């Protein structure tokens, strides 16, 4: 990953790079691996955790530990696929993220069918 980031920085010079690990990855390990690497110039890092609105209520217990680790590092939480769940389920997901996982930051919603909410995300992460 580090070599790829260095090459990308050298050849493309992007304004933003998104690293999307697997759903159960711990962002702390990614942050540690890129912190202070010589030849890798990173101005800002934001950790955005994407919650699958359709599956969260069924899977939260099974993935409690990785989800807790992700939320501890999160600058922002996105609940995706809100078009596919009821308003009651959305409230339940938010409540559980705040109470069970003790997340106190911002929670935004993204619609999978229209992309509604994406504009707010870019503002929140400083684009």
C-alpha positions in Angstrom: 0.0 0.0 0.0 2.8 2.4 0.9 4.6 1.9 -2.4 1.3 2.4 -4.3 0.6 5.7 -2.4 4.1 7.0 -3.1 3.8 6.1 -6.8 0.3 7.7 -7.0 1.6 10.9 -5.3 4.6 11.1 -7.6 2.8 10.4 -10.9 -0.7 11.8 -10.4 -0.5 14.2 -7.4 -4.1 13.7 -6.4 -6.0 16.1 -4.1 -7.6 13.2 -2.3 -7.0 9.4 -1.9 -9.6 7.1 -0.6 -8.5 3.9 1.0 -11.4 1.5 1.3 -10.4 -1.6 3.3 -12.6 -4.6 4.0 -15.7 -4.1 6.1 -14.0 -5.4 9.3 -10.6 -3.7 8.9 -9.3 -1.6 11.8 -8.5 1.9 10.6 -5.9 2.3 13.3 -3.5 -0.1 11.5 -3.9 1.8 8.3 -3.2 5.1 10.0 -0.2 3.7 11.8 1.2 2.2 8.6 1.2 5.6 6.7 2.1 7.9 9.6 5.6 9.4 9.2 6.5 7.5 6.1 9.4 9.2 4.4 8.5 10.3 0.9 4.8 10.3 1.5 3.3 13.8 2.0 -0.1 13.6 3.6 -1.8 16.8 4.7 -4.9 15.5 6.3 -6.4 12.1 7.2 -10.1 11.5 7.8 -11.6 8.2 8.9 -15.1 7.7 7.5 -17.0 4.6 8.6 -19.7 3.4 6.3 -22.6 1.5 8.0 -24.7 -0.7 5.7 -28.2 0.3 6.8 -29.7 -2.8 5.4 -27.5 -5.2 7.3 -26.4 -3.4 10.5 -29.2 -4.6 12.8 -28.6 -8.2 11.8 -24.8 -8.1 11.9 -23.8 -5.6 14.7 -23.4 -8.3 17.3 -21.3 -10.6 15.1 -19.0 -7.7 14.2 -19.1 -5.8 17.5 -15.3 -5.7 18.1 -14.2 -4.4 14.6 -17.1 -2.0 14.5 -16.3 -0.6 17.9 -12.6 -0.1 16.8 -13.8 1.6 13.6 -16.1 3.9 15.5 -13.4 4.9 18.0 -11.3 6.2 15.1 -14.2 7.7 13.1 -14.3 11.4 12.2 -17.6 10.7 10.5 -20.1 7.9 10.2 -22.2 7.4 7.1 -25.3 5.2 7.1 -25.7 4.0 3.6 -28.7 2.6 1.8 -31.2 4.6 3.9 -33.6 4.3 0.9 -33.8 0.5 1.7 -34.8 0.8 5.4 -37.7 2.2 7.4 -37.4 5.5 9.3 -37.8 3.4 12.5 -34.8 1.2 11.6 -32.7 4.3 10.7 -33.5 5.8 14.2 -32.7 2.4 15.8 -29.3 2.2 14.0 -28.4 5.8 15.0 -29.5 5.1 18.6 -27.4 1.9 18.8 -24.3 3.6 17.2 -24.6 6.4 19.9 -25.5 4.3 22.9 -24.1 0.8 22.4 -20.9 1.9 20.6 -20.6 5.3 22.4 -20.1 7.3 19.2 -20.6 11.0 19.7 -19.6 12.4 16.3 -21.5 13.3 13.2 -23.8 10.7 11.5 -24.9 11.4 7.9 -27.2 9.4 5.6 -26.6 8.4 2.0 -29.2 7.1 -0.3 -28.0 4.3 -2.5 -30.6 4.9 -5.2 -30.0 8.6 -5.8 -26.7 9.4 -4.1 -28.5 12.0 -1.9 -26.2 13.0 0.9 -22.9 12.8 -1.0 -22.6 16.6 -1.3 -22.7 16.9 2.4 -20.0 14.3 2.9 -17.6 16.1 0.7 -18.1 19.3 2.8 -17.7 17.4 6.0 -14.3 15.9 5.0 -13.0 19.2 3.7 -13.3 18.9 -0.1 
